[in-house]
Amino acid sequence: MAIKIKCPSCESEGSISLLNQEFSGPYRCWKCRSLYTINIHEGAVVSIEPLSEEALEKLKELEELKKKFRRQ
Ligand SMILES: [Zn+2]
């Protein structure tokens, strides 16, 4: 399913595709390129907070670490 997300900065509406109705992670506005952390519960956006590029890099590093642990 696709969830609509309205960018708090430029008010453009974007969407993300989800396998289920739960999501928590980074979202980048397609128009103004602002980064956010979004939380979706039962198909509705419950929070959208600004995310810095540095914080996103840290998130990516964490994901990489998790992948490494899964392989072992
Ligand atoms: Zn935007």
N, CA, C, O and the ligand as a Tripos MOL2 file, in Angstrom:
@<TRIPOS>MOLECULE
protein
  289   287    73     0     0
PROTEIN
NO_CHARGES

@<TRIPOS>ATOM
      1 N           0.8390   -1.1990    0.0000 N.3       1 MET1
      2 CA          0.0000    0.0000    0.0000 C.3       1 MET1
      3 C           0.8770    1.2530    0.0000 C.2       1 MET1
      4 O           2.0100    1.2180    0.4790 O.2       1 MET1
      5 N           0.3720    2.3250   -0.5200 N.am      2 ALA2
      6 CA          1.1060    3.5850   -0.5510 C.3       2 ALA2
      7 C           0.5310    4.5350    0.5060 C.2       2 ALA2
      8 O          -0.6820    4.7030    0.6350 O.2       2 ALA2
      9 N           1.4420    5.1400    1.2460 N.am      3 ILE3
     10 CA          1.0310    6.0910    2.2870 C.3       3 ILE3
     11 C           1.4090    7.4840    1.8190 C.2       3 ILE3
     12 O           2.5310    7.7110    1.3640 O.2       3 ILE3
     13 N           0.4870    8.4050    1.9280 N.am      4 LYS4
     14 CA          0.7650    9.7820    1.5340 C.3       4 LYS4
     15 C           1.4210   10.5390    2.6770 C.2       4 LYS4
     16 O           0.9920   10.4510    3.8280 O.2       4 LYS4
     17 N           2.4620   11.2800    2.3430 N.am      5 ILE5
     18 CA          3.1750   12.0560    3.3490 C.3       5 ILE5
     19 C           3.2980   13.4940    2.8810 C.2       5 ILE5
     20 O           3.7750   13.7690    1.7790 O.2       5 ILE5
     21 N           2.8600   14.4060    3.7370 N.am      6 LYS6
     22 CA          2.9390   15.8160    3.3910 C.3       6 LYS6
     23 C           4.1720   16.4200    4.0320 C.2       6 LYS6
     24 O           4.3540   16.3410    5.2460 O.2       6 LYS6
     25 N           5.0170   17.0230    3.2120 N.am      7 CYS7
     26 CA          6.2410   17.6280    3.7080 C.3       7 CYS7
     27 C           5.9090   18.8730    4.5350 C.2       7 CYS7
     28 O           5.2670   19.7930    4.0290 O.2       7 CYS7
     29 N           6.3380   18.9130    5.8040 N.am      8 PRO8
     30 CA          6.0470   20.0710    6.6660 C.3       8 PRO8
     31 C           6.7250   21.3480    6.1690 C.2       8 PRO8
     32 O           6.2810   22.4560    6.4720 O.2       8 PRO8
     33 N           7.7990   21.1810    5.4060 N.am      9 SER9
     34 CA          8.5620   22.3340    4.9600 C.3       9 SER9
     35 C           7.9610   22.9980    3.7170 C.2       9 SER9
     36 O           7.7740   24.2150    3.7010 O.2       9 SER9
     37 N           7.6600   22.2150    2.6820 N.am     10 CYS10
     38 CA          7.1640   22.8210    1.4420 C.3      10 CYS10
     39 C           5.7370   22.4000    1.1100 C.2      10 CYS10
     40 O           5.1860   22.8220    0.0940 O.2      10 CYS10
     41 N           5.1340   21.5660    1.9650 N.am     11 GLU11
     42 CA          3.7550   21.1310    1.8070 C.3      11 GLU11
     43 C           3.4910   20.2840    0.5640 C.2      11 GLU11
     44 O           2.3450   20.1130    0.1500 O.2      11 GLU11
     45 N           4.5610   19.7570   -0.0220 N.am     12 SER12
     46 CA          4.3660   18.8620   -1.1570 C.3      12 SER12
     47 C           3.9720   17.4900   -0.6420 C.2      12 SER12
     48 O           4.4490   17.0300    0.3960 O.2      12 SER12
     49 N           3.0950   16.8560   -1.3900 N.am     13 GLU13
     50 CA          2.6590   15.5400   -0.9660 C.3      13 GLU13
     51 C           3.4480   14.4610   -1.6960 C.2      13 GLU13
     52 O           3.4760   14.4070   -2.9250 O.2      13 GLU13
     53 N           4.0760   13.6200   -0.9180 N.am     14 GLY14
     54 CA          4.7880   12.4900   -1.4960 C.3      14 GLY14
     55 C           4.1580   11.2160   -0.9810 C.2      14 GLY14
     56 O           3.2060   11.2590   -0.2010 O.2      14 GLY14
     57 N           4.6770   10.0950   -1.4090 N.am     15 SER15
     58 CA          4.1470    8.8470   -0.8760 C.3      15 SER15
     59 C           5.2340    7.7970   -0.7950 C.2      15 SER15
     60 O           6.2180    7.8390   -1.5320 O.2      15 SER15
     61 N           5.0430    6.8640    0.1020 N.am     16 ILE16
     62 CA          5.9650    5.7340    0.2020 C.3      16 ILE16
     63 C           5.1450    4.4520    0.1570 C.2      16 ILE16
     64 O           3.9960    4.4120    0.5960 O.2      16 ILE16
     65 N           5.7530    3.4220   -0.3740 N.am     17 SER17
     66 CA          5.0810    2.1300   -0.4550 C.3      17 SER17
     67 C           5.5000    1.2610    0.7160 C.2      17 SER17
     68 O           6.6860    1.1360    1.0200 O.2      17 SER17
     69 N           4.5310    0.6710    1.3590 N.am     18 LEU18
     70 CA          4.8160   -0.1900    2.5020 C.3      18 LEU18
     71 C           4.2010   -1.5700    2.3110 C.2      18 LEU18
     72 O           3.1470   -1.7280    1.6940 O.2      18 LEU18
     73 N           4.8850   -2.5510    2.8530 N.am     19 LEU19
     74 CA          4.3670   -3.9180    2.7930 C.3      19 LEU19
     75 C           3.2770   -4.1130    3.8390 C.2      19 LEU19
     76 O           2.3060   -4.8400    3.6280 O.2      19 LEU19
     77 N           3.4660   -3.4400    4.9730 N.am     20 ASN20
     78 CA          2.4080   -3.4770    5.9850 C.3      20 ASN20
     79 C           2.1230   -2.0350    6.3960 C.2      20 ASN20
     80 O           2.6200   -1.1030    5.7650 O.2      20 ASN20
     81 N           1.3430   -1.8500    7.4280 N.am     21 GLN21
     82 CA          0.9410   -0.4860    7.7830 C.3      21 GLN21
     83 C           1.7830    0.1140    8.8960 C.2      21 GLN21
     84 O           1.3990    1.1050    9.5170 O.2      21 GLN21
     85 N           2.9300   -0.4950    9.1400 N.am     22 GLU22
     86 CA          3.8210    0.0120   10.1830 C.3      22 GLU22
     87 C           5.1450    0.4120    9.5440 C.2      22 GLU22
     88 O           5.7190   -0.3380    8.7550 O.2      22 GLU22
     89 N           5.6200    1.6000    9.8940 N.am     23 PHE23
     90 CA          6.9230    2.0260    9.3870 C.3      23 PHE23
     91 C           7.5170    3.0740   10.3060 C.2      23 PHE23
     92 O           6.8230    3.9410   10.8370 O.2      23 PHE23
     93 N           8.8200    2.9660   10.4750 N.am     24 SER24
     94 CA          9.5380    3.9790   11.2320 C.3      24 SER24
     95 C          10.8960    4.1030   10.5750 C.2      24 SER24
     96 O          11.6830    3.1570   10.5760 O.2      24 SER24
     97 N          11.1710    5.2780   10.0110 N.am     25 GLY25
     98 CA         12.4410    5.4400    9.3430 C.3      25 GLY25
     99 C          12.5330    6.7480    8.5910 C.2      25 GLY25
    100 O          11.6490    7.6000    8.6810 O.2      25 GLY25
    101 N          13.6190    6.8960    7.8460 N.am     26 PRO26
    102 CA         13.8540    8.1590    7.1570 C.3      26 PRO26
    103 C          12.9890    8.3560    5.9150 C.2      26 PRO26
    104 O          12.6480    7.4020    5.2160 O.2      26 PRO26
    105 N          12.6480    9.6000    5.6610 N.am     27 TYR27
    106 CA         11.8850    9.9680    4.4800 C.3      27 TYR27
    107 C          12.4780   11.2490    3.9090 C.2      27 TYR27
    108 O          12.7660   12.1860    4.6540 O.2      27 TYR27
    109 N          12.6620   11.2950    2.5900 N.am     28 ARG28
    110 CA         13.1830   12.5110    1.9760 C.3      28 ARG28
    111 C          12.1430   13.0700    1.0180 C.2      28 ARG28
    112 O          11.6180   12.3640    0.1570 O.2      28 ARG28
    113 N          11.8590   14.3660    1.1910 N.am     29 CYS29
    114 CA         10.9030   15.0270    0.3100 C.3      29 CYS29
    115 C          11.4660   15.0600   -1.1190 C.2      29 CYS29
    116 O          12.6130   15.4510   -1.3340 O.2      29 CYS29
    117 N          10.6490   14.6470   -2.0810 N.am     30 TRP30
    118 CA         11.1140   14.5980   -3.4690 C.3      30 TRP30
    119 C          11.3220   16.0000   -4.0310 C.2      30 TRP30
    120 O          12.0640   16.1820   -4.9960 O.2      30 TRP30
    121 N          10.6720   16.9810   -3.4340 N.am     31 LYS31
    122 CA         10.7380   18.3280   -3.9930 C.3      31 LYS31
    123 C          11.8200   19.2000   -3.3750 C.2      31 LYS31
    124 O          12.6860   19.7140   -4.0840 O.2      31 LYS31
    125 N          11.7760   19.3720   -2.0400 N.am     32 CYS32
    126 CA         12.7470   20.2750   -1.4090 C.3      32 CYS32
    127 C          13.9290   19.5220   -0.8040 C.2      32 CYS32
    128 O          14.8520   20.1420   -0.2750 O.2      32 CYS32
    129 N          13.9080   18.1960   -0.8760 N.am     33 ARG33
    130 CA         15.0130   17.3510   -0.4050 C.3      33 ARG33
    131 C          15.2020   17.3880    1.0990 C.2      33 ARG33
    132 O          16.2490   16.9700    1.5930 O.2      33 ARG33
    133 N          14.2100   17.8810    1.8470 N.am     34 SER34
    134 CA         14.3140   17.8660    3.3080 C.3      34 SER34
    135 C          14.2220   16.4340    3.8130 C.2      34 SER34
    136 O          13.5070   15.5990    3.2590 O.2      34 SER34
    137 N          14.9580   16.1800    4.8670 N.am     35 LEU35
    138 CA         14.9680   14.8450    5.4580 C.3      35 LEU35
    139 C          14.1200   14.8090    6.7230 C.2      35 LEU35
    140 O          14.1410   15.7400    7.5280 O.2      35 LEU35
    141 N          13.3780   13.7260    6.8830 N.am     36 TYR36
    142 CA         12.5480   13.5600    8.0790 C.3      36 TYR36
    143 C          12.6050   12.1330    8.5730 C.2      36 TYR36
    144 O          12.8760   11.1950    7.8230 O.2      36 TYR36
    145 N          12.3400   11.9990    9.8630 N.am     37 THR37
    146 CA         12.0940   10.6670   10.4050 C.3      37 THR37
    147 C          10.5940   10.5590   10.5600 C.2      37 THR37
    148 O           9.9720   11.3840   11.2280 O.2      37 THR37
    149 N          10.0140    9.5500    9.9480 N.am     38 ILE38
    150 CA          8.5590    9.4100   10.0550 C.3      38 ILE38
    151 C           8.2010    8.1320   10.8000 C.2      38 ILE38
    152 O           8.9100    7.1270   10.7590 O.2      38 ILE38
    153 N           7.0810    8.2230   11.4750 N.am     39 ASN39
    154 CA          6.5180    7.0660   12.1550 C.3      39 ASN39
    155 C           5.1160    6.8500   11.6320 C.2      39 ASN39
    156 O           4.2700    7.7420   11.6960 O.2      39 ASN39
    157 N           4.8750    5.6520   11.1120 N.am     40 ILE40
    158 CA          3.5500    5.3240   10.5990 C.3      40 ILE40
    159 C           2.9990    4.1590   11.3980 C.2      40 ILE40
    160 O           3.6520    3.1300   11.5710 O.2      40 ILE40
    161 N           1.7840    4.3450   11.8760 N.am     41 HIS41
    162 CA          1.1240    3.2960   12.6440 C.3      41 HIS41
    163 C          -0.2660    3.0780   12.0790 C.2      41 HIS41
    164 O          -1.0580    4.0120   11.9570 O.2      41 HIS41
    165 N          -0.5540    1.8200   11.7340 N.am     42 GLU42
    166 CA         -1.8510    1.4620   11.1510 C.3      42 GLU42
    167 C          -2.1990    2.3190    9.9390 C.2      42 GLU42
    168 O          -3.3500    2.7130    9.7490 O.2      42 GLU42
    169 N          -1.1830    2.6000    9.1220 N.am     43 GLY43
    170 CA         -1.4200    3.3050    7.8690 C.3      43 GLY43
    171 C          -1.5390    4.8150    7.9790 C.2      43 GLY43
    172 O          -1.8010    5.4910    6.9840 O.2      43 GLY43
    173 N          -1.3480    5.3570    9.1900 N.am     44 ALA44
    174 CA         -1.4390    6.8040    9.3560 C.3      44 ALA44
    175 C          -0.1300    7.3520    9.9120 C.2      44 ALA44
    176 O           0.5170    6.7180   10.7450 O.2      44 ALA44
    177 N           0.2540    8.5380    9.4410 N.am     45 VAL45
    178 CA          1.4830    9.1600    9.9330 C.3      45 VAL45
    179 C           1.2320    9.6980   11.3380 C.2      45 VAL45
    180 O           0.3800   10.5650   11.5310 O.2      45 VAL45
    181 N           1.9760    9.1810   12.3230 N.am     46 VAL46
    182 CA          1.7900    9.6530   13.6910 C.3      46 VAL46
    183 C           2.8210   10.7020   14.0720 C.2      46 VAL46
    184 O           2.5750   11.5170   14.9610 O.2      46 VAL46
    185 N           3.9750   10.6930   13.4090 N.am     47 SER47
    186 CA          4.9530   11.7490   13.6640 C.3      47 SER47
    187 C           5.8660   11.9340   12.4790 C.2      47 SER47
    188 O           6.1740   10.9910   11.7510 O.2      47 SER47
    189 N           6.2910   13.1680   12.2990 N.am     48 ILE48
    190 CA          7.2580   13.4860   11.2520 C.3      48 ILE48
    191 C           8.1800   14.5560   11.8020 C.2      48 ILE48
    192 O           7.7590   15.6770   12.0860 O.2      48 ILE48
    193 N           9.4620   14.1850   11.9500 N.am     49 GLU49
    194 CA         10.4050   15.0870   12.5810 C.3      49 GLU49
    195 C          11.6280   15.3060   11.7030 C.2      49 GLU49
    196 O          12.0690   14.3870   11.0120 O.2      49 GLU49
    197 N          12.1810   16.5200   11.7230 N.am     50 PRO50
    198 CA         13.3560   16.8070   10.9040 C.3      50 PRO50
    199 C          14.5220   15.8870   11.2500 C.2      50 PRO50
    200 O          14.7440   15.5440   12.4110 O.2      50 PRO50
    201 N          15.2540   15.5010   10.2170 N.am     51 LEU51
    202 CA         16.4010   14.6180   10.3940 C.3      51 LEU51
    203 C          17.5840   15.2400    9.6710 C.2      51 LEU51
    204 O          17.4580   15.6900    8.5320 O.2      51 LEU51
    205 N          18.7320   15.2630   10.3340 N.am     52 SER52
    206 CA         19.9140   15.8370    9.6980 C.3      52 SER52
    207 C          20.6150   14.7990    8.8390 C.2      52 SER52
    208 O          20.4160   13.5970    9.0150 O.2      52 SER52
    209 N          21.4350   15.2680    7.9090 N.am     53 GLU53
    210 CA         22.1870   14.3530    7.0430 C.3      53 GLU53
    211 C          23.0810   13.4570    7.8970 C.2      53 GLU53
    212 O          23.2390   12.2700    7.6110 O.2      53 GLU53
    213 N          23.6720   14.0430    8.9610 N.am     54 GLU54
    214 CA         24.5580   13.2550    9.8260 C.3      54 GLU54
    215 C          23.7960   12.1340   10.5170 C.2      54 GLU54
    216 O          24.2750   11.0050   10.6210 O.2      54 GLU54
    217 N          22.5900   12.4730   10.9900 N.am     55 ALA55
    218 CA         21.7840   11.4560   11.6650 C.3      55 ALA55
    219 C          21.4090   10.3370   10.7050 C.2      55 ALA55
    220 O          21.3530    9.1690   11.0880 O.2      55 ALA55
    221 N          21.1490   10.7080    9.4380 N.am     56 LEU56
    222 CA         20.8140    9.6970    8.4430 C.3      56 LEU56
    223 C          21.9980    8.7700    8.2070 C.2      56 LEU56
    224 O          21.8350    7.5550    8.0860 O.2      56 LEU56
    225 N          23.1940    9.3550    8.1440 N.am     57 GLU57
    226 CA         24.3920    8.5380    7.9560 C.3      57 GLU57
    227 C          24.5440    7.5370    9.0920 C.2      57 GLU57
    228 O          24.9100    6.3820    8.8750 O.2      57 GLU57
    229 N          24.2590    7.9940   10.3040 N.am     58 LYS58
    230 CA         24.3550    7.0960   11.4600 C.3      58 LYS58
    231 C          23.3400    5.9690   11.3480 C.2      58 LYS58
    232 O          23.6350    4.8180   11.6700 O.2      58 LYS58
    233 N          22.1400    6.3120   10.8880 N.am     59 LEU59
    234 CA         21.1070    5.2930   10.7130 C.3      59 LEU59
    235 C          21.5680    4.2430    9.7060 C.2      59 LEU59
    236 O          21.3900    3.0420    9.9130 O.2      59 LEU59
    237 N          22.1670    4.7180    8.6100 N.am     60 LYS60
    238 CA         22.6510    3.8060    7.5870 C.3      60 LYS60
    239 C          23.7210    2.8860    8.1440 C.2      60 LYS60
    240 O          23.7390    1.6900    7.8540 O.2      60 LYS60
    241 N          24.6310    3.4640    8.9650 N.am     61 GLU61
    242 CA         25.6770    2.6570    9.5770 C.3      61 GLU61
    243 C          25.0840    1.5780   10.4610 C.2      61 GLU61
    244 O          25.5500    0.4390   10.4730 O.2      61 GLU61
    245 N          24.0470    1.9510   11.2020 N.am     62 LEU62
    246 CA         23.3740    0.9880   12.0730 C.3      62 LEU62
    247 C          22.7820   -0.1540   11.2530 C.2      62 LEU62
    248 O          22.8770   -1.3210   11.6320 O.2      62 LEU62
    249 N          22.1630    0.2060   10.1120 N.am     63 GLU63
    250 CA         21.5640   -0.8110    9.2500 C.3      63 GLU63
    251 C          22.6270   -1.7630    8.7250 C.2      63 GLU63
    252 O          22.4200   -2.9750    8.6570 O.2      63 GLU63
    253 N          23.7780   -1.1880    8.3530 N.am     64 GLU64
    254 CA         24.8800   -2.0170    7.8550 C.3      64 GLU64
    255 C          25.3550   -2.9860    8.9340 C.2      64 GLU64
    256 O          25.6330   -4.1560    8.6690 O.2      64 GLU64
    257 N          25.4390   -2.4620   10.1630 N.am     65 LEU65
    258 CA         25.8630   -3.3100   11.2840 C.3      65 LEU65
    259 C          24.8950   -4.4660   11.4870 C.2      65 LEU65
    260 O          25.2940   -5.6080   11.7110 O.2      65 LEU65
    261 N          23.6020   -4.1320   11.4000 N.am     66 LYS66
    262 CA         22.5740   -5.1670   11.6000 C.3      66 LYS66
    263 C          22.7100   -6.2460   10.5400 C.2      66 LYS66
    264 O          22.5970   -7.4360   10.8350 O.2      66 LYS66
    265 N          22.9540   -5.8220    9.2960 N.am     67 LYS67
    266 CA         23.1050   -6.7820    8.2080 C.3      67 LYS67
    267 C          24.2850   -7.7080    8.4680 C.2      67 LYS67
    268 O          24.2160   -8.9130    8.2280 O.2      67 LYS67
    269 N          25.3760   -7.1140    8.9670 N.am     68 LYS68
    270 CA         26.5640   -7.9230    9.2570 C.3      68 LYS68
    271 C          26.2570   -8.9760   10.3130 C.2      68 LYS68
    272 O          26.6810  -10.1270   10.2060 O.2      68 LYS68
    273 N          25.5130   -8.5620   11.3310 N.am     69 PHE69
    274 CA         25.1850   -9.5130   12.3840 C.3      69 PHE69
    275 C          24.2860  -10.6330   11.8830 C.2      69 PHE69
    276 O          24.3920  -11.7760   12.3280 O.2      69 PHE69
    277 N          23.3990  -10.2930   10.9500 N.am     70 ARG70
    278 CA         22.4950  -11.3060   10.4130 C.3      70 ARG70
    279 C          23.2570  -12.3820    9.6350 C.2      70 ARG70
    280 O          22.8900  -13.5570    9.6370 O.2      70 ARG70
    281 N          24.3460  -11.9350    8.9610 N.am     71 ARG71
    282 CA         25.0830  -12.8860    8.1420 C.3      71 ARG71
    283 C          25.8060  -13.9380    8.9850 C.2      71 ARG71
    284 O          26.0350  -15.0600    8.5340 O.2      71 ARG71
    285 N          26.1590  -13.5600   10.2080 N.am     72 GLN72
    286 CA         26.9510  -14.4780   11.0290 C.3      72 GLN72
    287 C          26.1130  -15.6110   11.6350 C.2      72 GLN72
    288 O          26.6460  -16.4590   12.3490 O.2      72 GLN72
    289 ZN          9.4450   19.3850    0.8650 Zn       73 ZN73
@<TRIPOS>BOND
     1     1     2 1
     2     2     3 1
     3     3     4 2
     4     3     5 am
     5     5     6 1
     6     6     7 1
     7     7     8 2
     8     7     9 am
     9     9    10 1
    10    10    11 1
    11    11    12 2
    12    11    13 am
    13    13    14 1
    14    14    15 1
    15    15    16 2
    16    15    17 am
    17    17    18 1
    18    18    19 1
    19    19    20 2
    20    19    21 am
    21    21    22 1
    22    22    23 1
    23    23    24 2
    24    23    25 am
    25    25    26 1
    26    26    27 1
    27    27    28 2
    28    27    29 am
    29    29    30 1
    30    30    31 1
    31    31    32 2
    32    31    33 am
    33    33    34 1
    34    34    35 1
    35    35    36 2
    36    35    37 am
    37    37    38 1
    38    38    39 1
    39    39    40 2
    40    39    41 am
    41    41    42 1
    42    42    43 1
    43    43    44 2
    44    43    45 am
    45    45    46 1
    46    46    47 1
    47    47    48 2
    48    47    49 am
    49    49    50 1
    50    50    51 1
    51    51    52 2
    52    51    53 am
    53    53    54 1
    54    54    55 1
    55    55    56 2
    56    55    57 am
    57    57    58 1
    58    58    59 1
    59    59    60 2
    60    59    61 am
    61    61    62 1
    62    62    63 1
    63    63    64 2
    64    63    65 am
    65    65    66 1
    66    66    67 1
    67    67    68 2
    68    67    69 am
    69    69    70 1
    70    70    71 1
    71    71    72 2
    72    71    73 am
    73    73    74 1
    74    74    75 1
    75    75    76 2
    76    75    77 am
    77    77    78 1
    78    78    79 1
    79    79    80 2
    80    79    81 am
    81    81    82 1
    82    82    83 1
    83    83    84 2
    84    83    85 am
    85    85    86 1
    86    86    87 1
    87    87    88 2
    88    87    89 am
    89    89    90 1
    90    90    91 1
    91    91    92 2
    92    91    93 am
    93    93    94 1
    94    94    95 1
    95    95    96 2
    96    95    97 am
    97    97    98 1
    98    98    99 1
    99    99   100 2
   100    99   101 am
   101   101   102 1
   102   102   103 1
   103   103   104 2
   104   103   105 am
   105   105   106 1
   106   106   107 1
   107   107   108 2
   108   107   109 am
   109   109   110 1
   110   110   111 1
   111   111   112 2
   112   111   113 am
   113   113   114 1
   114   114   115 1
   115   115   116 2
   116   115   117 am
   117   117   118 1
   118   118   119 1
   119   119   120 2
   120   119   121 am
   121   121   122 1
   122   122   123 1
   123   123   124 2
   124   123   125 am
   125   125   126 1
   126   126   127 1
   127   127   128 2
   128   127   129 am
   129   129   130 1
   130   130   131 1
   131   131   132 2
   132   131   133 am
   133   133   134 1
   134   134   135 1
   135   135   136 2
   136   135   137 am
   137   137   138 1
   138   138   139 1
   139   139   140 2
   140   139   141 am
   141   141   142 1
   142   142   143 1
   143   143   144 2
   144   143   145 am
   145   145   146 1
   146   146   147 1
   147   147   148 2
   148   147   149 am
   149   149   150 1
   150   150   151 1
   151   151   152 2
   152   151   153 am
   153   153   154 1
   154   154   155 1
   155   155   156 2
   156   155   157 am
   157   157   158 1
   158   158   159 1
   159   159   160 2
   160   159   161 am
   161   161   162 1
   162   162   163 1
   163   163   164 2
   164   163   165 am
   165   165   166 1
   166   166   167 1
   167   167   168 2
   168   167   169 am
   169   169   170 1
   170   170   171 1
   171   171   172 2
   172   171   173 am
   173   173   174 1
   174   174   175 1
   175   175   176 2
   176   175   177 am
   177   177   178 1
   178   178   179 1
   179   179   180 2
   180   179   181 am
   181   181   182 1
   182   182   183 1
   183   183   184 2
   184   183   185 am
   185   185   186 1
   186   186   187 1
   187   187   188 2
   188   187   189 am
   189   189   190 1
   190   190   191 1
   191   191   192 2
   192   191   193 am
   193   193   194 1
   194   194   195 1
   195   195   196 2
   196   195   197 am
   197   197   198 1
   198   198   199 1
   199   199   200 2
   200   199   201 am
   201   201   202 1
   202   202   203 1
   203   203   204 2
   204   203   205 am
   205   205   206 1
   206   206   207 1
   207   207   208 2
   208   207   209 am
   209   209   210 1
   210   210   211 1
   211   211   212 2
   212   211   213 am
   213   213   214 1
   214   214   215 1
   215   215   216 2
   216   215   217 am
   217   217   218 1
   218   218   219 1
   219   219   220 2
   220   219   221 am
   221   221   222 1
   222   222   223 1
   223   223   224 2
   224   223   225 am
   225   225   226 1
   226   226   227 1
   227   227   228 2
   228   227   229 am
   229   229   230 1
   230   230   231 1
   231   231   232 2
   232   231   233 am
   233   233   234 1
   234   234   235 1
   235   235   236 2
   236   235   237 am
   237   237   238 1
   238   238   239 1
   239   239   240 2
   240   239   241 am
   241   241   242 1
   242   242   243 1
   243   243   244 2
   244   243   245 am
   245   245   246 1
   246   246   247 1
   247   247   248 2
   248   247   249 am
   249   249   250 1
   250   250   251 1
   251   251   252 2
   252   251   253 am
   253   253   254 1
   254   254   255 1
   255   255   256 2
   256   255   257 am
   257   257   258 1
   258   258   259 1
   259   259   260 2
   260   259   261 am
   261   261   262 1
   262   262   263 1
   263   263   264 2
   264   263   265 am
   265   265   266 1
   266   266   267 1
   267   267   268 2
   268   267   269 am
   269   269   270 1
   270   270   271 1
   271   271   272 2
   272   271   273 am
   273   273   274 1
   274   274   275 1
   275   275   276 2
   276   275   277 am
   277   277   278 1
   278   278   279 1
   279   279   280 2
   280   279   281 am
   281   281   282 1
   282   282   283 1
   283   283   284 2
   284   283   285 am
   285   285   286 1
   286   286   287 1
   287   287   288 2
@<TRIPOS>SUBSTRUCTURE
     1 MET1         2 RESIDUE 1 A MET
     2 ALA2         6 RESIDUE 1 A ALA
     3 ILE3        10 RESIDUE 1 A ILE
     4 LYS4        14 RESIDUE 1 A LYS
     5 ILE5        18 RESIDUE 1 A ILE
     6 LYS6        22 RESIDUE 1 A LYS
     7 CYS7        26 RESIDUE 1 A CYS
     8 PRO8        30 RESIDUE 1 A PRO
     9 SER9        34 RESIDUE 1 A SER
    10 CYS10       38 RESIDUE 1 A CYS
    11 GLU11       42 RESIDUE 1 A GLU
    12 SER12       46 RESIDUE 1 A SER
    13 GLU13       50 RESIDUE 1 A GLU
    14 GLY14       54 RESIDUE 1 A GLY
    15 SER15       58 RESIDUE 1 A SER
    16 ILE16       62 RESIDUE 1 A ILE
    17 SER17       66 RESIDUE 1 A SER
    18 LEU18       70 RESIDUE 1 A LEU
    19 LEU19       74 RESIDUE 1 A LEU
    20 ASN20       78 RESIDUE 1 A ASN
    21 GLN21       82 RESIDUE 1 A GLN
    22 GLU22       86 RESIDUE 1 A GLU
    23 PHE23       90 RESIDUE 1 A PHE
    24 SER24       94 RESIDUE 1 A SER
    25 GLY25       98 RESIDUE 1 A GLY
    26 PRO26      102 RESIDUE 1 A PRO
    27 TYR27      106 RESIDUE 1 A TYR
    28 ARG28      110 RESIDUE 1 A ARG
    29 CYS29      114 RESIDUE 1 A CYS
    30 TRP30      118 RESIDUE 1 A TRP
    31 LYS31      122 RESIDUE 1 A LYS
    32 CYS32      126 RESIDUE 1 A CYS
    33 ARG33      130 RESIDUE 1 A ARG
    34 SER34      134 RESIDUE 1 A SER
    35 LEU35      138 RESIDUE 1 A LEU
    36 TYR36      142 RESIDUE 1 A TYR
    37 THR37      146 RESIDUE 1 A THR
    38 ILE38      150 RESIDUE 1 A ILE
    39 ASN39      154 RESIDUE 1 A ASN
    40 ILE40      158 RESIDUE 1 A ILE
    41 HIS41      162 RESIDUE 1 A HIS
    42 GLU42      166 RESIDUE 1 A GLU
    43 GLY43      170 RESIDUE 1 A GLY
    44 ALA44      174 RESIDUE 1 A ALA
    45 VAL45      178 RESIDUE 1 A VAL
    46 VAL46      182 RESIDUE 1 A VAL
    47 SER47      186 RESIDUE 1 A SER
    48 ILE48      190 RESIDUE 1 A ILE
    49 GLU49      194 RESIDUE 1 A GLU
    50 PRO50      198 RESIDUE 1 A PRO
    51 LEU51      202 RESIDUE 1 A LEU
    52 SER52      206 RESIDUE 1 A SER
    53 GLU53      210 RESIDUE 1 A GLU
    54 GLU54      214 RESIDUE 1 A GLU
    55 ALA55      218 RESIDUE 1 A ALA
    56 LEU56      222 RESIDUE 1 A LEU
    57 GLU57      226 RESIDUE 1 A GLU
    58 LYS58      230 RESIDUE 1 A LYS
    59 LEU59      234 RESIDUE 1 A LEU
    60 LYS60      238 RESIDUE 1 A LYS
    61 GLU61      242 RESIDUE 1 A GLU
    62 LEU62      246 RESIDUE 1 A LEU
    63 GLU63      250 RESIDUE 1 A GLU
    64 GLU64      254 RESIDUE 1 A GLU
    65 LEU65      258 RESIDUE 1 A LEU
    66 LYS66      262 RESIDUE 1 A LYS
    67 LYS67      266 RESIDUE 1 A LYS
    68 LYS68      270 RESIDUE 1 A LYS
    69 PHE69      274 RESIDUE 1 A PHE
    70 ARG70      278 RESIDUE 1 A ARG
    71 ARG71      282 RESIDUE 1 A ARG
    72 GLN72      286 RESIDUE 1 A GLN
    73 ZN73       289 GROUP 0 **** ****
